[in-house]
Amino acid sequence: MSQVPVTVLTGYLGAGKTTLLNRILSEQHGKTYAVIVNEFGELGIDNDLVVNADEEVFEMNNGCICCTVRGDLVRIIEGLMKRKQKFDGILVETTGLADPAPVAQTFFVDDDVRQRAKLDSIVTVADARHLLQRLDDSHEAAEQIAFADIILLNKIDLVTAEELSAVEARIRSLNPMARIHKTQHCGIAVADVLDRGSFDLDRILEIEPNFLGEDSHAHDDSIASVSLSSDRPLEPAKFSTWISELLRSRGIDILRCKGILDLKNSSDRYVFQGVHMLADGSWGKPWRPGEVRASKFVLIGRDLDADELRKGFAACQAS
């Protein structure tokens, strides 16, 4: 069964999520998207922007996508998959005050959803003029940046070059992995936002081998990014024990973790993804003959102890 790609659109109130959604829906790209939104009455999506709007736009019943999202999201996706009409993708727009984690977690915890749909990217729209203030006073704004695979740094026409540079630096301190696009009125090609496979590390590293970066530790208040690497194969049992205990004890503070691993006695790379305490892994592409094999692993979270994480990861190396 083929999996339908899902793009999660998030961002703080007023950043431009609806502008981006309207742009996607109105462009002549020849594809059909199902749209799942909450607070639908406040979005102001023009019905003529969506073909058969009544069948393609779904409102979350509970009015808050970050509270009891899983049940509603599972129900809607299962309903979509039963329809005769096929969709090229699903767009999920969260409310501006939502933490993206519960949405992403849905694709880890529900087997039926995992069979039918695949999380393609988390796209965050950020307001260049107000983001620094929001990061100082809003936990959700920081979560939205930290979880993102793609960030639209929007409204760049409203700030100076120096202000824009400061905003971008703050974003990078929270999330060094995300691809940043600078926009006005969310002016971006749909192909740069949808069906990017940004949640597929195997594909990303094939395009950008240094995507996970060097061993670094970036601080921004309590949120940090820690990048780990090993040029020696990892012992599967040791890694499984280490990451399981880490997520059990610190999972509530670990927003995202992802990595490509070289496991001992394996001809294929292992792709690992985690959201808070939930994690999943799958075999990726084979290591090519002569290719330098290495493991790279990144964690983004609160109050992370970089030295402790490095020691734990290093202890997973095969003897």
Legacy VTK file of the C-alpha trace (Angstrom):
# vtk DataFile Version 3.0
C-alpha trace
ASCII
DATASET POLYDATA
POINTS 319 float
0.000 0.000 0.000
1.509 3.325 -1.058
1.823 5.975 1.629
0.396 9.458 1.088
2.879 12.209 2.046
1.717 14.509 4.851
2.994 18.057 5.324
2.380 19.761 8.661
2.114 23.560 8.449
2.789 25.316 11.729
3.896 28.702 13.003
2.852 31.285 15.553
-0.273 33.412 15.254
-0.030 35.867 12.381
3.130 34.441 10.860
1.460 33.650 7.530
0.395 29.988 7.646
-2.936 30.669 5.967
-1.210 32.769 3.297
1.044 29.808 2.551
-1.868 27.376 2.521
-3.846 29.596 0.159
-0.833 29.875 -2.121
-0.445 26.100 -2.250
-4.116 25.542 -2.963
-4.361 28.211 -5.656
-1.253 27.347 -7.673
-1.649 25.378 -10.879
0.398 22.354 -9.867
-2.016 19.709 -11.139
-2.150 17.875 -7.815
-4.983 17.213 -5.383
-4.489 17.811 -1.666
-6.697 17.033 1.275
-6.525 19.780 3.896
-6.990 19.243 7.618
-7.293 22.404 9.686
-8.525 23.463 13.074
-10.354 26.701 13.869
-11.585 26.476 10.279
-14.023 29.366 10.702
-11.168 31.717 11.488
-8.937 30.705 8.606
-10.833 32.528 5.875
-9.948 30.079 3.131
-11.824 31.103 0.016
-13.864 28.137 -1.162
-12.948 28.781 -4.774
-9.318 28.062 -3.868
-10.159 24.426 -3.178
-11.722 22.047 -5.654
-14.695 20.312 -4.016
-13.968 22.127 -0.771
-16.611 20.235 1.172
-14.841 16.961 0.457
-11.254 18.094 0.831
-11.186 20.457 3.819
-11.708 18.843 7.203
-12.081 20.627 10.505
-10.766 19.088 13.686
-13.816 18.541 15.866
-12.188 19.453 19.150
-11.072 22.879 17.958
-7.515 22.354 19.172
-5.172 20.173 17.198
-2.672 19.900 20.047
-5.001 18.488 22.719
-6.705 15.276 21.611
-5.279 15.423 18.123
-4.438 11.771 17.632
-7.965 10.414 17.703
-9.328 13.029 15.314
-6.317 12.911 13.005
-6.410 9.114 12.831
-10.155 9.184 12.148
-9.847 11.748 9.359
-6.885 10.091 7.651
-8.581 6.700 7.755
-11.700 8.307 6.265
-9.636 9.890 3.496
-8.011 6.610 2.604
-11.411 4.938 2.180
-12.550 7.442 -0.437
-12.484 6.549 -4.105
-10.768 9.837 -4.833
-7.001 9.616 -4.442
-4.923 12.439 -3.012
-1.383 13.419 -3.923
-0.813 14.635 -0.394
-2.366 15.764 2.873
-1.806 19.183 4.447
-2.330 19.615 8.176
-2.467 23.204 9.405
-2.180 23.604 13.150
-3.420 26.518 15.210
-0.813 29.186 15.910
-0.635 28.164 19.546
-0.049 24.472 18.875
2.926 22.332 19.742
3.689 20.276 16.579
4.742 17.227 18.597
1.343 15.501 18.947
0.803 15.746 15.196
4.188 14.210 14.428
3.683 11.558 17.085
0.517 10.361 15.362
2.676 8.922 12.591
4.700 6.916 15.088
2.024 5.455 17.346
-0.832 4.410 15.078
-0.141 1.408 12.845
-3.030 2.090 10.464
-1.863 5.656 9.885
1.706 4.492 9.350
0.541 2.106 6.645
-1.493 4.748 4.835
0.402 7.991 5.353
3.965 9.161 5.866
5.108 12.374 7.503
6.954 14.228 4.750
7.896 17.524 6.406
7.114 19.872 9.262
7.021 23.367 7.746
7.125 26.327 10.129
6.250 29.859 9.046
8.097 32.461 11.145
7.373 36.203 11.330
10.734 37.941 10.842
9.505 41.088 12.571
8.091 39.503 15.726
9.828 36.128 16.091
12.493 37.249 18.578
9.814 38.616 20.891
7.697 35.486 20.525
10.655 33.249 21.324
11.151 35.210 24.538
7.548 34.974 25.706
6.124 31.845 24.055
7.042 28.239 24.712
5.040 27.202 21.628
6.970 29.493 19.276
10.235 27.867 20.323
8.736 24.388 19.894
7.559 25.237 16.387
11.036 26.369 15.342
12.814 23.454 17.008
10.574 20.834 15.368
10.781 22.258 11.846
12.307 20.532 8.853
11.671 23.595 6.668
11.307 27.193 7.905
9.799 30.065 5.936
11.292 33.211 7.429
8.447 35.403 6.278
7.806 39.183 6.161
11.471 39.941 5.533
10.425 43.223 3.916
9.452 44.513 7.362
12.938 44.252 8.923
16.417 45.603 8.243
19.269 43.424 7.032
20.797 43.503 10.526
17.510 42.493 12.160
17.054 39.673 9.655
20.546 38.395 10.388
19.809 38.393 14.129
16.563 36.471 13.625
18.253 33.893 11.424
21.041 33.422 13.980
18.461 32.833 16.710
16.683 30.265 14.536
19.969 28.487 13.867
20.737 28.354 17.588
17.429 26.541 18.104
17.495 24.358 15.013
20.703 24.049 12.986
19.223 21.377 10.699
16.215 23.084 9.145
16.315 24.520 5.634
15.463 28.239 5.767
13.677 30.120 2.967
13.377 33.911 3.262
10.048 35.133 1.881
7.593 37.971 1.492
3.911 37.025 1.641
5.089 33.370 1.719
6.226 33.691 -1.877
7.782 30.300 -2.517
7.475 27.575 -5.122
5.233 24.730 -3.977
7.969 22.267 -4.938
10.200 23.829 -2.259
7.655 23.061 0.464
5.739 19.914 -0.484
6.938 16.379 -1.166
10.446 17.231 0.004
11.058 14.064 1.992
12.566 16.219 4.733
11.554 13.675 7.343
13.440 11.062 5.315
17.041 11.428 6.453
18.328 8.869 3.995
17.182 10.996 1.084
18.394 14.252 2.637
21.889 12.924 3.291
22.091 11.597 -0.241
21.548 15.165 -1.492
23.489 16.925 1.276
26.025 14.592 2.907
26.887 17.174 5.582
23.290 17.940 6.482
23.683 16.755 10.067
26.768 18.901 10.482
29.800 18.464 12.656
29.804 17.699 16.350
28.336 20.865 17.821
26.329 22.099 20.737
24.251 25.235 20.226
22.534 26.974 23.110
19.463 29.147 23.274
18.200 29.460 26.821
17.229 25.906 27.785
16.867 24.493 24.236
19.984 22.957 22.750
21.099 20.946 19.758
23.673 18.204 20.198
25.242 16.470 17.188
26.972 13.140 17.704
29.104 11.119 15.321
31.109 7.908 15.202
33.435 6.527 12.551
33.216 3.087 14.160
30.189 0.797 13.716
27.631 0.734 16.508
26.553 -2.392 18.340
22.766 -2.645 17.696
21.939 -3.967 21.176
24.028 -1.306 22.892
22.446 1.505 20.884
18.945 0.148 21.476
19.532 -0.016 25.224
21.067 3.471 25.346
18.420 5.266 23.299
15.551 3.436 24.996
16.753 4.451 28.437
17.485 8.005 27.275
14.004 8.482 25.816
12.395 6.813 28.828
14.144 9.096 31.290
14.489 12.319 29.268
12.012 11.904 26.424
9.731 14.681 27.620
12.630 17.119 27.146
13.851 15.715 23.809
11.864 17.444 21.073
13.438 15.684 18.122
16.154 13.147 17.483
17.208 11.776 14.138
20.143 10.016 12.667
21.751 7.727 10.106
23.537 4.845 11.791
26.223 2.404 10.718
25.308 -0.760 12.610
27.759 -3.623 12.976
27.458 -6.415 10.400
24.856 -4.490 8.369
25.196 -3.693 4.678
22.447 -1.043 4.895
22.318 2.232 6.783
19.779 2.483 9.594
17.479 5.519 9.696
16.311 6.566 13.160
13.616 9.170 14.003
12.224 10.198 17.358
9.677 12.659 18.746
9.756 13.008 22.528
9.482 9.492 23.989
8.382 7.880 20.739
10.875 6.564 18.211
11.019 4.492 15.076
13.703 3.098 12.834
13.961 1.482 9.425
16.618 0.209 7.067
17.717 2.716 4.457
19.851 2.490 1.344
22.862 0.158 1.180
26.287 1.543 1.897
28.044 1.945 -1.436
31.326 0.105 -2.115
34.213 2.263 -0.954
31.908 4.710 0.819
33.132 6.053 4.145
30.708 4.629 6.695
29.864 6.696 9.758
27.031 7.261 12.202
25.556 10.737 12.704
22.918 11.482 15.294
21.283 14.764 16.326
19.138 15.608 19.340
17.211 18.836 19.946
15.787 19.396 23.387
15.890 21.167 26.721
18.776 21.124 29.177
20.702 18.475 27.277
24.052 17.427 28.719
26.309 17.279 25.656
29.187 15.520 27.430
26.902 12.877 28.886
25.276 12.271 25.501
28.639 11.962 23.779
29.817 9.414 26.328
26.603 7.421 26.002
26.766 7.413 22.214
30.458 6.483 22.204
29.694 3.550 24.529
27.459 2.120 21.783
30.456 1.499 19.520
31.140 -2.101 18.653
34.309 -3.600 20.048
LINES 1 320
319 0 1 2 3 4 5 6 7 8 9 10 11 12 13 14 15 16 17 18 19 20 21 22 23 24 25 26 27 28 29 30 31 32 33 34 35 36 37 38 39 40 41 42 43 44 45 46 47 48 49 50 51 52 53 54 55 56 57 58 59 60 61 62 63 64 65 66 67 68 69 70 71 72 73 74 75 76 77 78 79 80 81 82 83 84 85 86 87 88 89 90 91 92 93 94 95 96 97 98 99 100 101 102 103 104 105 106 107 108 109 110 111 112 113 114 115 116 117 118 119 120 121 122 123 124 125 126 127 128 129 130 131 132 133 134 135 136 137 138 139 140 141 142 143 144 145 146 147 148 149 150 151 152 153 154 155 156 157 158 159 160 161 162 163 164 165 166 167 168 169 170 171 172 173 174 175 176 177 178 179 180 181 182 183 184 185 186 187 188 189 190 191 192 193 194 195 196 197 198 199 200 201 202 203 204 205 206 207 208 209 210 211 212 213 214 215 216 217 218 219 220 221 222 223 224 225 226 227 228 229 230 231 232 233 234 235 236 237 238 239 240 241 242 243 244 245 246 247 248 249 250 251 252 253 254 255 256 257 258 259 260 261 262 263 264 265 266 267 268 269 270 271 272 273 274 275 276 277 278 279 280 281 282 283 284 285 286 287 288 289 290 291 292 293 294 295 296 297 298 299 300 301 302 303 304 305 306 307 308 309 310 311 312 313 314 315 316 317 318
